[in-house]
């Protein structure tokens, strides 16, 4: 258990983490995926919300 705790502490103190450029690239990729699949995501969300509304009205 102590080994695990030391690994967690080392990971939190380690400065070789994610750089700003990597974070920006990740955000760009996520935004691109959202823009590409916008219609499918909207349809999925609408379907889920319709099901939730219908089930809530039954109760």
N, CA, C and O atoms as a Maestro MAE file, in Angstrom:
{
 s_m_m2io_version
 :::
 2.0.0
}

f_m_ct {
 s_m_title
 :::
 protein
 m_atom[236] {
  # First column is atom index #
  i_m_mmod_type
  r_m_x_coord
  r_m_y_coord
  r_m_z_coord
  i_m_residue_number
  s_m_chain_name
  s_m_pdb_residue_name
  s_m_pdb_atom_name
  i_m_atomic_number
  :::
  1 25 0.829 -1.191 0.000 1 A "UNK " " N  " 7
  2 3 0.000 0.000 0.000 1 A "UNK " " CA " 6
  3 2 0.874 1.255 0.000 1 A "UNK " " C  " 6
  4 15 0.540 2.264 -0.621 1 A "UNK " " O  " 8
  5 25 2.008 1.167 0.717 2 A "UNK " " N  " 7
  6 3 2.907 2.323 0.768 2 A "UNK " " CA " 6
  7 2 3.493 2.618 -0.603 2 A "UNK " " C  " 6
  8 15 3.673 3.779 -0.970 2 A "UNK " " O  " 8
  9 25 3.796 1.555 -1.371 3 A "UNK " " N  " 7
  10 3 4.343 1.769 -2.711 3 A "UNK " " CA " 6
  11 2 3.359 2.545 -3.578 3 A "UNK " " C  " 6
  12 15 3.746 3.453 -4.313 3 A "UNK " " O  " 8
  13 25 2.091 2.181 -3.485 4 A "UNK " " N  " 7
  14 3 1.063 2.871 -4.263 4 A "UNK " " CA " 6
  15 2 0.988 4.335 -3.858 4 A "UNK " " C  " 6
  16 15 0.887 5.213 -4.715 4 A "UNK " " O  " 8
  17 25 1.037 4.602 -2.560 5 A "UNK " " N  " 7
  18 3 0.963 5.984 -2.073 5 A "UNK " " CA " 6
  19 2 2.162 6.789 -2.562 5 A "UNK " " C  " 6
  20 15 2.007 7.947 -2.952 5 A "UNK " " O  " 8
  21 25 3.348 6.199 -2.549 6 A "UNK " " N  " 7
  22 3 4.539 6.900 -3.026 6 A "UNK " " CA " 6
  23 2 4.458 7.164 -4.529 6 A "UNK " " C  " 6
  24 15 4.906 8.205 -5.007 6 A "UNK " " O  " 8
  25 25 3.889 6.220 -5.263 7 A "UNK " " N  " 7
  26 3 3.710 6.430 -6.713 7 A "UNK " " CA " 6
  27 2 2.755 7.589 -6.979 7 A "UNK " " C  " 6
  28 15 3.001 8.408 -7.865 7 A "UNK " " O  " 8
  29 25 1.681 7.657 -6.225 8 A "UNK " " N  " 7
  30 3 0.718 8.753 -6.395 8 A "UNK " " CA " 6
  31 2 1.387 10.079 -6.073 8 A "UNK " " C  " 6
  32 15 1.225 11.050 -6.811 8 A "UNK " " O  " 8
  33 25 2.129 10.127 -4.987 9 A "UNK " " N  " 7
  34 3 2.815 11.365 -4.623 9 A "UNK " " CA " 6
  35 2 3.822 11.765 -5.693 9 A "UNK " " C  " 6
  36 15 3.917 12.940 -6.047 9 A "UNK " " O  " 8
  37 25 4.570 10.802 -6.209 10 A "UNK " " N  " 7
  38 3 5.547 11.103 -7.253 10 A "UNK " " CA " 6
  39 2 4.855 11.633 -8.496 10 A "UNK " " C  " 6
  40 15 5.324 12.588 -9.115 10 A "UNK " " O  " 8
  41 25 3.742 11.013 -8.861 11 A "UNK " " N  " 7
  42 3 3.012 11.445 -10.054 11 A "UNK " " CA " 6
  43 2 2.513 12.871 -9.904 11 A "UNK " " C  " 6
  44 15 2.533 13.643 -10.863 11 A "UNK " " O  " 8
  45 25 2.068 13.223 -8.713 12 A "UNK " " N  " 7
  46 3 1.570 14.578 -8.496 12 A "UNK " " CA " 6
  47 2 2.693 15.597 -8.471 12 A "UNK " " C  " 6
  48 15 2.484 16.751 -8.843 12 A "UNK " " O  " 8
  49 25 3.877 15.194 -8.043 13 A "UNK " " N  " 7
  50 3 5.006 16.113 -7.960 13 A "UNK " " CA " 6
  51 2 5.818 16.150 -9.243 13 A "UNK " " C  " 6
  52 15 6.608 17.071 -9.450 13 A "UNK " " O  " 8
  53 25 5.636 15.167 -10.098 14 A "UNK " " N  " 7
  54 3 6.397 15.071 -11.332 14 A "UNK " " CA " 6
  55 2 6.015 16.221 -12.258 14 A "UNK " " C  " 6
  56 15 4.832 16.450 -12.512 14 A "UNK " " O  " 8
  57 25 7.003 16.937 -12.758 15 A "UNK " " N  " 7
  58 3 6.751 18.093 -13.616 15 A "UNK " " CA " 6
  59 2 6.776 17.728 -15.092 15 A "UNK " " C  " 6
  60 15 6.677 18.614 -15.941 15 A "UNK " " O  " 8
  61 25 6.905 16.467 -15.414 16 A "UNK " " N  " 7
  62 3 6.923 16.029 -16.805 16 A "UNK " " CA " 6
  63 2 5.520 15.716 -17.296 16 A "UNK " " C  " 6
  64 15 5.328 14.812 -18.109 16 A "UNK " " O  " 8
  65 25 4.555 16.452 -16.811 17 A "UNK " " N  " 7
  66 3 3.157 16.197 -17.155 17 A "UNK " " CA " 6
  67 2 2.785 16.743 -18.512 17 A "UNK " " C  " 6
  68 15 3.637 16.926 -19.383 17 A "UNK " " O  " 8
  69 25 1.530 16.994 -18.678 18 A "UNK " " N  " 7
  70 3 1.001 17.482 -19.943 18 A "UNK " " CA " 6
  71 2 1.397 18.950 -20.115 18 A "UNK " " C  " 6
  72 15 1.238 19.761 -19.203 18 A "UNK " " O  " 8
  73 25 1.906 19.267 -21.279 19 A "UNK " " N  " 7
  74 3 2.288 20.649 -21.555 19 A "UNK " " CA " 6
  75 2 1.102 21.413 -22.135 19 A "UNK " " C  " 6
  76 15 0.081 20.826 -22.497 19 A "UNK " " O  " 8
  77 25 1.255 22.705 -22.215 20 A "UNK " " N  " 7
  78 3 0.186 23.553 -22.747 20 A "UNK " " CA " 6
  79 2 -0.130 23.201 -24.191 20 A "UNK " " C  " 6
  80 15 -1.297 23.190 -24.581 20 A "UNK " " O  " 8
  81 25 0.873 22.918 -24.975 21 A "UNK " " N  " 7
  82 3 0.661 22.576 -26.384 21 A "UNK " " CA " 6
  83 2 -0.173 21.298 -26.500 21 A "UNK " " C  " 6
  84 15 -1.061 21.214 -27.348 21 A "UNK " " O  " 8
  85 25 0.104 20.320 -25.667 22 A "UNK " " N  " 7
  86 3 -0.668 19.076 -25.707 22 A "UNK " " CA " 6
  87 2 -2.119 19.310 -25.325 22 A "UNK " " C  " 6
  88 15 -3.021 18.718 -25.918 22 A "UNK " " O  " 8
  89 25 -2.349 20.159 -24.349 23 A "UNK " " N  " 7
  90 3 -3.716 20.466 -23.934 23 A "UNK " " CA " 6
  91 2 -4.454 21.173 -25.064 23 A "UNK " " C  " 6
  92 15 -5.610 20.856 -25.345 23 A "UNK " " O  " 8
  93 25 -3.800 22.121 -25.707 24 A "UNK " " N  " 7
  94 3 -4.424 22.856 -26.815 24 A "UNK " " CA " 6
  95 2 -4.735 21.908 -27.971 24 A "UNK " " C  " 6
  96 15 -5.814 21.987 -28.559 24 A "UNK " " O  " 8
  97 25 -3.804 21.014 -28.304 25 A "UNK " " N  " 7
  98 3 -4.059 20.049 -29.375 25 A "UNK " " CA " 6
  99 2 -5.226 19.135 -29.042 25 A "UNK " " C  " 6
  100 15 -6.043 18.827 -29.910 25 A "UNK " " O  " 8
  101 25 -5.310 18.706 -27.804 26 A "UNK " " N  " 7
  102 3 -6.421 17.862 -27.380 26 A "UNK " " CA " 6
  103 2 -7.746 18.611 -27.509 26 A "UNK " " C  " 6
  104 15 -8.739 18.039 -27.957 26 A "UNK " " O  " 8
  105 25 -7.768 19.871 -27.123 27 A "UNK " " N  " 7
  106 3 -8.994 20.672 -27.245 27 A "UNK " " CA " 6
  107 2 -9.388 20.850 -28.702 27 A "UNK " " C  " 6
  108 15 -10.571 20.782 -29.034 27 A "UNK " " O  " 8
  109 25 -8.412 21.078 -29.576 28 A "UNK " " N  " 7
  110 3 -8.698 21.247 -31.005 28 A "UNK " " CA " 6
  111 2 -9.304 19.968 -31.580 28 A "UNK " " C  " 6
  112 15 -10.258 20.026 -32.355 28 A "UNK " " O  " 8
  113 25 -8.759 18.832 -31.206 29 A "UNK " " N  " 7
  114 3 -9.293 17.555 -31.696 29 A "UNK " " CA " 6
  115 2 -10.718 17.339 -31.194 29 A "UNK " " C  " 6
  116 15 -11.587 16.919 -31.958 29 A "UNK " " O  " 8
  117 25 -10.962 17.621 -29.917 30 A "UNK " " N  " 7
  118 3 -12.312 17.453 -29.375 30 A "UNK " " CA " 6
  119 2 -13.315 18.365 -30.061 30 A "UNK " " C  " 6
  120 15 -14.428 17.941 -30.375 30 A "UNK " " O  " 8
  121 25 -12.934 19.602 -30.293 31 A "UNK " " N  " 7
  122 3 -13.828 20.546 -30.977 31 A "UNK " " CA " 6
  123 2 -14.100 20.076 -32.400 31 A "UNK " " C  " 6
  124 15 -15.234 20.157 -32.872 31 A "UNK " " O  " 8
  125 25 -13.074 19.587 -33.088 32 A "UNK " " N  " 7
  126 3 -13.262 19.094 -34.454 32 A "UNK " " CA " 6
  127 2 -14.218 17.912 -34.479 32 A "UNK " " C  " 6
  128 15 -15.075 17.831 -35.358 32 A "UNK " " O  " 8
  129 25 -14.084 17.002 -33.535 33 A "UNK " " N  " 7
  130 3 -14.980 15.834 -33.477 33 A "UNK " " CA " 6
  131 2 -16.416 16.286 -33.226 33 A "UNK " " C  " 6
  132 15 -17.347 15.770 -33.844 33 A "UNK " " O  " 8
  133 25 -16.596 17.234 -32.334 34 A "UNK " " N  " 7
  134 3 -17.934 17.749 -32.053 34 A "UNK " " CA " 6
  135 2 -18.532 18.394 -33.297 34 A "UNK " " C  " 6
  136 15 -19.706 18.183 -33.601 34 A "UNK " " O  " 8
  137 25 -17.739 19.174 -34.014 35 A "UNK " " N  " 7
  138 3 -18.252 19.829 -35.210 35 A "UNK " " CA " 6
  139 2 -18.583 18.820 -36.315 35 A "UNK " " C  " 6
  140 15 -19.566 18.985 -37.038 35 A "UNK " " O  " 8
  141 25 -17.770 17.791 -36.439 36 A "UNK " " N  " 7
  142 3 -18.009 16.791 -37.480 36 A "UNK " " CA " 6
  143 2 -19.277 15.988 -37.189 36 A "UNK " " C  " 6
  144 15 -20.059 15.717 -38.101 36 A "UNK " " O  " 8
  145 25 -19.484 15.610 -35.936 37 A "UNK " " N  " 7
  146 3 -20.608 14.756 -35.572 37 A "UNK " " CA " 6
  147 2 -21.728 15.527 -34.874 37 A "UNK " " C  " 6
  148 15 -22.482 14.949 -34.091 37 A "UNK " " O  " 8
  149 25 -21.839 16.802 -35.146 38 A "UNK " " N  " 7
  150 3 -22.816 17.653 -34.470 38 A "UNK " " CA " 6
  151 2 -24.247 17.145 -34.664 38 A "UNK " " C  " 6
  152 15 -25.003 17.052 -33.696 38 A "UNK " " O  " 8
  153 25 -24.618 16.822 -35.872 39 A "UNK " " N  " 7
  154 3 -25.986 16.378 -36.158 39 A "UNK " " CA " 6
  155 2 -26.316 15.080 -35.417 39 A "UNK " " C  " 6
  156 15 -27.386 14.952 -34.823 39 A "UNK " " O  " 8
  157 25 -25.397 14.130 -35.456 40 A "UNK " " N  " 7
  158 3 -25.639 12.853 -34.788 40 A "UNK " " CA " 6
  159 2 -25.756 13.036 -33.278 40 A "UNK " " C  " 6
  160 15 -26.601 12.412 -32.636 40 A "UNK " " O  " 8
  161 25 -24.913 13.886 -32.718 41 A "UNK " " N  " 7
  162 3 -24.950 14.131 -31.280 41 A "UNK " " CA " 6
  163 2 -26.258 14.812 -30.897 41 A "UNK " " C  " 6
  164 15 -26.865 14.461 -29.885 41 A "UNK " " O  " 8
  165 25 -26.694 15.771 -31.687 42 A "UNK " " N  " 7
  166 3 -27.944 16.476 -31.390 42 A "UNK " " CA " 6
  167 2 -29.129 15.518 -31.457 42 A "UNK " " C  " 6
  168 15 -30.014 15.570 -30.603 42 A "UNK " " O  " 8
  169 25 -29.153 14.649 -32.456 43 A "UNK " " N  " 7
  170 3 -30.237 13.673 -32.568 43 A "UNK " " CA " 6
  171 2 -30.242 12.723 -31.370 43 A "UNK " " C  " 6
  172 15 -31.300 12.399 -30.832 43 A "UNK " " O  " 8
  173 25 -29.076 12.288 -30.967 44 A "UNK " " N  " 7
  174 3 -28.971 11.396 -29.822 44 A "UNK " " CA " 6
  175 2 -29.472 12.070 -28.553 44 A "UNK " " C  " 6
  176 15 -30.216 11.465 -27.781 44 A "UNK " " O  " 8
  177 25 -29.072 13.306 -28.333 45 A "UNK " " N  " 7
  178 3 -29.502 14.036 -27.143 45 A "UNK " " CA " 6
  179 2 -31.009 14.262 -27.167 45 A "UNK " " C  " 6
  180 15 -31.673 14.114 -26.141 45 A "UNK " " O  " 8
  181 25 -31.547 14.616 -28.313 46 A "UNK " " N  " 7
  182 3 -32.988 14.828 -28.420 46 A "UNK " " CA " 6
  183 2 -33.754 13.535 -28.137 46 A "UNK " " C  " 6
  184 15 -34.771 13.553 -27.445 46 A "UNK " " O  " 8
  185 25 -33.274 12.436 -28.663 47 A "UNK " " N  " 7
  186 3 -33.926 11.143 -28.422 47 A "UNK " " CA " 6
  187 2 -33.917 10.804 -26.932 47 A "UNK " " C  " 6
  188 15 -34.933 10.389 -26.375 47 A "UNK " " O  " 8
  189 25 -32.778 10.982 -26.306 48 A "UNK " " N  " 7
  190 3 -32.666 10.686 -24.875 48 A "UNK " " CA " 6
  191 2 -33.582 11.592 -24.068 48 A "UNK " " C  " 6
  192 15 -34.250 11.125 -23.146 48 A "UNK " " O  " 8
  193 25 -33.626 12.868 -24.395 49 A "UNK " " N  " 7
  194 3 -34.471 13.804 -23.658 49 A "UNK " " CA " 6
  195 2 -35.951 13.482 -23.866 49 A "UNK " " C  " 6
  196 15 -36.745 13.610 -22.934 49 A "UNK " " O  " 8
  197 25 -36.329 13.068 -25.077 50 A "UNK " " N  " 7
  198 3 -37.717 12.671 -25.328 50 A "UNK " " CA " 6
  199 2 -38.103 11.467 -24.472 50 A "UNK " " C  " 6
  200 15 -39.187 11.438 -23.889 50 A "UNK " " O  " 8
  201 25 -37.220 10.479 -24.398 51 A "UNK " " N  " 7
  202 3 -37.496 9.295 -23.578 51 A "UNK " " CA " 6
  203 2 -37.627 9.663 -22.113 51 A "UNK " " C  " 6
  204 15 -38.509 9.157 -21.420 51 A "UNK " " O  " 8
  205 25 -36.761 10.536 -21.639 52 A "UNK " " N  " 7
  206 3 -36.813 10.963 -20.244 52 A "UNK " " CA " 6
  207 2 -38.123 11.686 -19.968 52 A "UNK " " C  " 6
  208 15 -38.766 11.444 -18.947 52 A "UNK " " O  " 8
  209 25 -38.519 12.566 -20.867 53 A "UNK " " N  " 7
  210 3 -39.759 13.329 -20.695 53 A "UNK " " CA " 6
  211 2 -40.969 12.397 -20.686 53 A "UNK " " C  " 6
  212 15 -41.855 12.536 -19.842 53 A "UNK " " O  " 8
  213 25 -41.008 11.452 -21.620 54 A "UNK " " N  " 7
  214 3 -42.134 10.517 -21.685 54 A "UNK " " CA " 6
  215 2 -42.229 9.671 -20.431 54 A "UNK " " C  " 6
  216 15 -43.326 9.442 -19.922 54 A "UNK " " O  " 8
  217 25 -41.100 9.204 -19.926 55 A "UNK " " N  " 7
  218 3 -41.111 8.385 -18.728 55 A "UNK " " CA " 6
  219 2 -41.475 9.212 -17.502 55 A "UNK " " C  " 6
  220 15 -42.118 8.698 -16.587 55 A "UNK " " O  " 8
  221 25 -41.079 10.477 -17.464 56 A "UNK " " N  " 7
  222 3 -41.411 11.330 -16.336 56 A "UNK " " CA " 6
  223 2 -42.904 11.639 -16.302 56 A "UNK " " C  " 6
  224 15 -43.485 11.773 -15.226 56 A "UNK " " O  " 8
  225 25 -43.529 11.752 -17.476 57 A "UNK " " N  " 7
  226 3 -44.952 12.054 -17.539 57 A "UNK " " CA " 6
  227 2 -45.801 10.847 -17.143 57 A "UNK " " C  " 6
  228 15 -46.934 11.014 -16.692 57 A "UNK " " O  " 8
  229 25 -45.265 9.625 -17.306 58 A "UNK " " N  " 7
  230 3 -46.012 8.419 -16.948 58 A "UNK " " CA " 6
  231 2 -46.153 8.276 -15.438 58 A "UNK " " C  " 6
  232 15 -47.131 7.704 -14.957 58 A "UNK " " O  " 8
  233 25 -45.212 8.775 -14.711 59 A "UNK " " N  " 7
  234 3 -45.208 8.576 -13.249 59 A "UNK " " CA " 6
  235 2 -46.186 9.449 -12.571 59 A "UNK " " C  " 6
  236 15 -46.307 9.406 -11.347 59 A "UNK " " O  " 8
  :::
 }
 m_bond[235] {
  # First column is bond index #
  i_m_from
  i_m_to
  i_m_order
  :::
  1 1 2 1
  2 2 3 1
  3 3 4 2
  4 3 5 1
  5 5 6 1
  6 6 7 1
  7 7 8 2
  8 7 9 1
  9 9 10 1
  10 10 11 1
  11 11 12 2
  12 11 13 1
  13 13 14 1
  14 14 15 1
  15 15 16 2
  16 15 17 1
  17 17 18 1
  18 18 19 1
  19 19 20 2
  20 19 21 1
  21 21 22 1
  22 22 23 1
  23 23 24 2
  24 23 25 1
  25 25 26 1
  26 26 27 1
  27 27 28 2
  28 27 29 1
  29 29 30 1
  30 30 31 1
  31 31 32 2
  32 31 33 1
  33 33 34 1
  34 34 35 1
  35 35 36 2
  36 35 37 1
  37 37 38 1
  38 38 39 1
  39 39 40 2
  40 39 41 1
  41 41 42 1
  42 42 43 1
  43 43 44 2
  44 43 45 1
  45 45 46 1
  46 46 47 1
  47 47 48 2
  48 47 49 1
  49 49 50 1
  50 50 51 1
  51 51 52 2
  52 51 53 1
  53 53 54 1
  54 54 55 1
  55 55 56 2
  56 55 57 1
  57 57 58 1
  58 58 59 1
  59 59 60 2
  60 59 61 1
  61 61 62 1
  62 62 63 1
  63 63 64 2
  64 63 65 1
  65 65 66 1
  66 66 67 1
  67 67 68 2
  68 67 69 1
  69 69 70 1
  70 70 71 1
  71 71 72 2
  72 71 73 1
  73 73 74 1
  74 74 75 1
  75 75 76 2
  76 75 77 1
  77 77 78 1
  78 78 79 1
  79 79 80 2
  80 79 81 1
  81 81 82 1
  82 82 83 1
  83 83 84 2
  84 83 85 1
  85 85 86 1
  86 86 87 1
  87 87 88 2
  88 87 89 1
  89 89 90 1
  90 90 91 1
  91 91 92 2
  92 91 93 1
  93 93 94 1
  94 94 95 1
  95 95 96 2
  96 95 97 1
  97 97 98 1
  98 98 99 1
  99 99 100 2
  100 99 101 1
  101 101 102 1
  102 102 103 1
  103 103 104 2
  104 103 105 1
  105 105 106 1
  106 106 107 1
  107 107 108 2
  108 107 109 1
  109 109 110 1
  110 110 111 1
  111 111 112 2
  112 111 113 1
  113 113 114 1
  114 114 115 1
  115 115 116 2
  116 115 117 1
  117 117 118 1
  118 118 119 1
  119 119 120 2
  120 119 121 1
  121 121 122 1
  122 122 123 1
  123 123 124 2
  124 123 125 1
  125 125 126 1
  126 126 127 1
  127 127 128 2
  128 127 129 1
  129 129 130 1
  130 130 131 1
  131 131 132 2
  132 131 133 1
  133 133 134 1
  134 134 135 1
  135 135 136 2
  136 135 137 1
  137 137 138 1
  138 138 139 1
  139 139 140 2
  140 139 141 1
  141 141 142 1
  142 142 143 1
  143 143 144 2
  144 143 145 1
  145 145 146 1
  146 146 147 1
  147 147 148 2
  148 147 149 1
  149 149 150 1
  150 150 151 1
  151 151 152 2
  152 151 153 1
  153 153 154 1
  154 154 155 1
  155 155 156 2
  156 155 157 1
  157 157 158 1
  158 158 159 1
  159 159 160 2
  160 159 161 1
  161 161 162 1
  162 162 163 1
  163 163 164 2
  164 163 165 1
  165 165 166 1
  166 166 167 1
  167 167 168 2
  168 167 169 1
  169 169 170 1
  170 170 171 1
  171 171 172 2
  172 171 173 1
  173 173 174 1
  174 174 175 1
  175 175 176 2
  176 175 177 1
  177 177 178 1
  178 178 179 1
  179 179 180 2
  180 179 181 1
  181 181 182 1
  182 182 183 1
  183 183 184 2
  184 183 185 1
  185 185 186 1
  186 186 187 1
  187 187 188 2
  188 187 189 1
  189 189 190 1
  190 190 191 1
  191 191 192 2
  192 191 193 1
  193 193 194 1
  194 194 195 1
  195 195 196 2
  196 195 197 1
  197 197 198 1
  198 198 199 1
  199 199 200 2
  200 199 201 1
  201 201 202 1
  202 202 203 1
  203 203 204 2
  204 203 205 1
  205 205 206 1
  206 206 207 1
  207 207 208 2
  208 207 209 1
  209 209 210 1
  210 210 211 1
  211 211 212 2
  212 211 213 1
  213 213 214 1
  214 214 215 1
  215 215 216 2
  216 215 217 1
  217 217 218 1
  218 218 219 1
  219 219 220 2
  220 219 221 1
  221 221 222 1
  222 222 223 1
  223 223 224 2
  224 223 225 1
  225 225 226 1
  226 226 227 1
  227 227 228 2
  228 227 229 1
  229 229 230 1
  230 230 231 1
  231 231 232 2
  232 231 233 1
  233 233 234 1
  234 234 235 1
  235 235 236 2
  :::
 }
}
